[in-house]
Amino acid sequence: MFVSRIEAESTTLAEALERYALDAAPKKKDAYHVTLRCRRLSKRTLARKALAAIRGKDIAAFIRERQDEGVGTHMIRLGLVSPSHLFNTARTAWGMESP
């Protein structure tokens, strides 16, 4: 089965985070904080990349960046929960595919 990745290749993480904050976050028990984390992440360098271009090394660099800022591991982990669910939502609910 052929699945187009065009949308994932043309949608930045920031754009997807905005959509996630509007569509999926309000359904979360902790909607306010999820939305806040999405907005904070959307201001990061990582958010300028297309969804299809984000790799494990990019996430590792983001984690190192946060550690260098003095952020604790628990907060880093919480900050990665939304992007993880975002990628699943983009794939299942929005029909975006990423390599």
Secondary structure, 3 states (H helix, E strand, C coil): CCCCCHHHHHCEHHHHHHHHHHHCHHHCCCHHHHHHHHHHHCCCHHHHCEHHHCCHHHHHHHHHHHHHCCCCHHHHHHHHHHHHHHHHHHHHCCCCCCC
